[in-house]
Amino acid sequence: MIDIKILRTNPELVEKTLKNKAVKWVDLNLIIDLDNKRIAVRQELDKLREKRNELSSIMPKNTQPDKKILDEAKKIKLKIQNLESELDLVETEFITLFKKIPNLPTDDTPVWYTEDENKIVFKWWDIPKFDFPIKNHAEIANLRGWLDKERASNVSWSRFAYLKWDLVRLQFALINWVMDTLWDRNVLSKIIKEKWINVSDKPFIPVLPPYMIKTALYDAMDRLEPKEDRYKIEGQDLWLQWSAEHVLWSMHANEIFDEKDMPIRYIWYATSFRWEAWTYWKDMEWIIRMHQFDKLEMESFSVAELSHDEHLFFSAIQEYMMQKLRLPYQKLQKCTFDIGKPNAKWSDIEAWLPWQNKYRETHTADYMTDYQSRRLQTRVRRNNWNLELVHTNDATAFACWRILVAIIENYQTVNGNVIIPEVLRPYMLWKDII
């Protein structure tokens, strides 16, 4: 949720945000009118309550009060009750509509109005050349007995899968390598120095989170919608989490950090659940769009003035790890149309998939400023003892199955084996091929 002061002092900026994010479902004039109305009702209520207190102070304690004063007190009480009911209705309508206003984009976010206008800012590594007919990851995984979607469909439904044998070992090699990387201050310092980023080299705290979240906190995260893409636990006030950050930020709802402890960084490993109904016809034989998938996610809470650098740091970590895996990729700076409601800025990494002959998204890096912490009331006590809202960042370390797809397809051999990226071999008993 944006700062109410921005709506009141700079509605033109809010209107510009709605235009640049192509938001057509927000009636800004109605929201402003409702805000003015609730201010006026509150002011009238304050005056009536003050008058009620004055009458109460002049009423005799041990004798019958004057009828005129008593009648006036009753009228004021009734007016207060009516205005309180009116205020409740106005407040509810205002908050419902005010929450629909998206976060303000950063000044360096490109202003465009379709996702096709996202800007490619960097490409790394040459696209691999093969001297044999290439296979897609599903063909190779089925050939090696690493993937079983048919039995998973019998047990669960379509878009579920069993991963087996060396593919499971490879995923856990990836997890352990990421955890080691983000715990190593030497590696983090190297990334910071190479990119000239003004952030701490503080390591990431590894976390295994719960997979369920309450409705109120999901809504406060501004991630409950669209509900049809989420899994609800029937008969309970619980949802399966859609992505690891949803149970991360809400973990610190209504908490106050000390500035000396900032930034707070986490690396999460979690299984996420998405309905993905709108993509039902796509990628059915592969493991790219699944109802259940595993993610490694980076999160941080920081003070406002360092939060954008924190975003750049997360993006640099993503590139470092892709380069260590020697996977060809391109980096996209998303335009205002495509950065989403809570984001002030958003970049993507897309890995090259040889069989599809295209880049596919494997990473996102989201910069939210204080948009989510305002509703969560997650704050930091500064050295001057003032309380401020924290700023939040999240970024994919790896969407495990998607990066396995990229490894399988880019490292495939003529006989359907897969070469293990060198950086993962210490975690695979020094095997170099599977």
N, C-alpha and C positions, 0 to 999 in steps of 0.2 A: 504494500500500500504506500502511495506517495505521501509526502509531508503535506498536511492540510494547509500550511502556510503558503505553499506554492500555488495551490488552487485559489487562495484568497488574494495573494499579492501579484501573481503572474499567470492569470488564466490564459494569456496568449501563448505561453510556453506549453501549457497542457494541451491547448488546441493544436499547436504545431506537432506535438507528440502523437496525438490521435491521427493526424493527417499522415505523418511520416511512417507510422506503424500500420497504416491502412485500417484503422479501427473505426467501423461505421455503426457499431451497436451501442455507443455511449452518447447519451444526450447531455452534453456539457452544460447547456443553459439550465436544464432541469436540475442538475446536481447543484449548480450555484444557487438557484432559487431555493432549493431545499435547505442548503446550508444557511442562507440568510434567514429563512423562516425559523429554523431551529434556534438560531442566535436570538431572534426577536422573542420567541416563546420563552426561552431561558431568562431573558432580561425581565419579561413581564412576571414570570414566576418569582424571580428574586425580589421584585418590588412587593408582590403580594405576601410573600413569606416575611418580609421585613415589616409590613403593615400588621400581619397577624401577630408577630412578636410584640409589636408596640401595644396592641390591644390587650394581649395577655399580661403585659407588665402593669397596665393600669386597672385591671380587674381586681376587685377586693378579694381577699383570701378567705375571709370567714363569714361574709354576708352575701346575699343574693346580688349578682351583678346587674347593672343597669340594662334594661331590656333593649334599649337602642344599641348599646355596645355589643350585647349578645347577638342580636340580629345581624349586625354588621360582620361579626366574627363568623357566623354561620355562612353568610354569603361569600366571604373570602375563602372559607374552607371548601365550599362547592366549586368556586372558580379555580382554586388550586388543583382539585381533583380532576376537573375537566381539562385543564391545561397540561397536567402530567400525562393524562391519557393521550392528548394530542401530540405531546412531545415524544412519547414512546413510538407513535406511528410515524412521525416525521423522521425520528432518529433511525428507525428500522429501514425506512425507504431510502434515506440518505446513505447509510452505511452500505446497503446492498448495491447501490449504484456507484458509490465512490470506490468500492473495491474493484470495480470493473475498469477503472483507469489504469493503463499500463505504466510500467516504469519509464522514466525519461532516458532516452538513448544518450550515450556519450557523444561528445562533439566529433570524435573521429570515426563514428559508425557511419558507413556509406548510406546515403539517403536514396533508396530505390524502392520499387513497389511490386517486384516479383522475385521469387527465389532464384530465378535464372540470372539475376543481376548481382548475386553474391560475388565477391571479388577474390580471385586467386592471387594470393600474395607471395607464395613461395612453393617451389617444387624441389624435391630431393631425390637423387639417385636415378639412374637410367632405367627405363622399363626393360625388364629382362627379355632376352631373345631365346627361343627354344628351337632346336633342330629336330623336334618330333611333335606329333599331334598332342596338344595339351589337353588335360582333363580338368573338369571342375572338381571342387573339393569333395562333393558328395560321391562322385564316381570313385575317387581314390579312397575315401573313408569306407565306402561299402566294400570295395575290393579288399581292403585290409581288415575288415571286420571291426572297424572302430565306431561305426554308426548303425543304430537300429531304430528307425522311425516307425516301422510297421508294428513291432511289439509295443512301443511307446503309445501308439495310437490305440491299440487294444486296451491298454491299461489306463490311459488318460484320455487323450483325444488327439486330433491332428495338431500339428505345430508343437509337439513334444518329442523328445528324443532320448534314447540311451546313448551316452558316449562310453566307449570301452577301450581297454588295453592301452596302447601307447599314447593315444590321444588324451586320455585322462592323465597319464604321467606328464605329458607335455603341458597340459593346463596347470598342473600343480607346480611344475618347474617355473612357468611364467609367474604364478602367484608368489612363489618364494623369492624369485629374482626381484620383482617389484618391491616387495616388503623390505628386502635387503637394501635396495637402491635408495628408497625413501627414508631409511633409517641411518644412512651413511652421510655424515656431515661433510666429508671430503668430496663426495660426489655432488652434493647440493651446492657447496661453495664453488666448485668448478663451473657448474651451470650458471650460477649467479655472476661470476666474474666474466665468463665468456659472453654473456648477454648484457652486461652492464646494468643489472637490475638492482634497485635499492630495497632489498629485503633481507630478513634474517635467514641464516642457514639452519634454523631450528628444525629438527627432524619431525617426521610425521608419526603420530601415535597409531599403531595398528588396532583395528576394532572389528569384532564380529557383532553385528547389530541384530536386534529383533527384526522379524520380517513383517510384522503387523503394526498398524498405526490407528489411533482413534480418529473419529470423524472430525472433531473440533480442531485437532492439531493438523490434520491433513488439509483442512480448509484454511487454517491460519498460514500454512505453508504456501497457499495459493496454487496447490497442485492437485486438488480433488477433482477438478474438471479437466477433460470431459469424463463424467462418471461412467459412461458406457465403455471406456477403455480401461477401467479399473476392476479389480476383483473384490467384491464385497463378501464378508463372512456372514452367511445367512443367520439372522436372529441375534446378531451381536453388533456392538458399536465398534467394529473393527474392519479394516481393509488390509489386503495384502499390499505391501509397499510396491510402488511402480518403479522406483529407482532408489538407490542406497541413500542419497542425500535427504530423502524425505523423513527418514527416521534418524538422521544425523542432526539437522538443525533443530528439529523439534525436541531433541534430547536436552537442549539448553534453553527451552522456553522459560521465560520469567526469571532467568538467572542474570547475575551481574559478575562480569570478569574484572580482575584488576589489570590495569594497563601493563604492569611489569610482566604479566604472563602472556601477553599478546606477541605474535599471533598464536592462535590455537589451531593446530593442523592435525587432520586425521587421514589415514588411508584405510578404507573400508573394503572388505570382501563380503559380498552378499549375493543372494539369489533374488532376482526381481521377477515380477509377474505383470504381463500386459496382455490385454485382450486382442489388440491390433485388428479389430473387426474390419476396419476400412482397408486393410491390405490383404484381405483373405485370399485373393487370387494370385498373389505374388510369391515368388520364391518358395513354392510349396515343397520342393524336393530338397531344399538346402537347409542350413542352420543359421541363416541370417536374421530372419524375422520369426521369432519363436514366442510362445506364450510364457515360457520360463527360460531364464538365461542368467548367467553369472557375470558379475561386474566387479572390477576394482576401481574405486572412486576416491578421488582426492577432494577434501573439503577444508575450508579455513574460515575462521573468524578473525577479523583484524580491525584496527582503527581506520577511520575514514581516509586519512591522507596517504596511507600505504596500501589501500585495497586494490587500486588499479595496478600497481607494481606486483601485487600478489597474483593478480590475474595473468600478467605477463610471465611471471615465474612458472605458474602452472602450465601455461602453453609451452614454455621452453622445456619443461620436464617431459611433456608429451613428445616433443620433437626429439629430445635426447634419447628416449627409449625406443622410438621408431628407428632412429639411426643406428642404435646399438643392435637392433634386430636386423638391420640392413634391409628394410622393407621400403620400396618406393612409395612416396606419398606426396600429396599436395595439401597446402594449408589454405583454408578459405576464411576471409573476413565476411561475416554475414551482414547483409544490409538491414535497414530498419524494418522492412516488411517481414523479415524472416527470423528476427532474434527472439520473438516470443514476448508474452506479456510481462513476466517478472524481470526480464533481463535488461540491463543497460548496455551490454555488449556481449557478443557471442562469436567465437571462432570454432571452426571444425578442422579436423584432420581426416583426410580420405586416403585410404590405402589402395594401391593398384591391385586389381584382381585380373590376372591374365586371361582366364577363360571368358569372363564377361567383357574383356577388353575395355575396361573403364575403371575409374576411381569410385570407391564406395565408402561412405562415412564409417569411421571406426572410433572417433573421439569427438567430444564436444568440450568447450571451456566456457562456462557461464559466469558472468560478472553481474551480481545483483544489487550492488551498493547496499542501502539500508531498507530496501523494499520489503524483504521478508522479515527482517528482524523487528520491524515496526509492529507488526501484528503478533509476533512471537514475544515481543518485549524482552529481547536479549540485548543487554547493554554492557558497557564497559565504564568503570570508574577511572577517570583520568587522574593524573598526578595533582591537578588542581581541585580534585574531589568532585568535579562536575560529572554527571552521568550523561553518556551519549549512546546512541544506538550503534551496535557493531555493524560492520560491513561483511558480506558473505561472498565467497567464491566456491564454485565446485567445478570439477573437471574429471573427465574419464581418464583413469590410468590405462585400463584396458577393458573393453567389452570382450570377455574371454573368448566366446565362440566366434565372434567376428574376426578377432585377430588370429585365431586358429585357422580360419578360412584363408586369410591372407598368407599365413606361413605355408599351409599345404599347397596352395596354388603357385606361389612364387618359388618355393623350394622343391617342387616335384621333380622326379627323375623319369627317364624313359620307361622304366619298368614299374612305375607307380609307387616307388618309395618316396620318402620325404627327408631331405637333409635337415638336420636340427641346426637352427641358428647358433653360432659359436657361443654367444653369451649365455645360452641356456644349457650348454653341455655339462657344466659342473653339477647341474641339478638333475641330470639324466644319466648319472653314473658314467659320464664322459663318452656316452654313445654319440656318434656323429650322424647317424641315419636311423630312421624307423620305417 
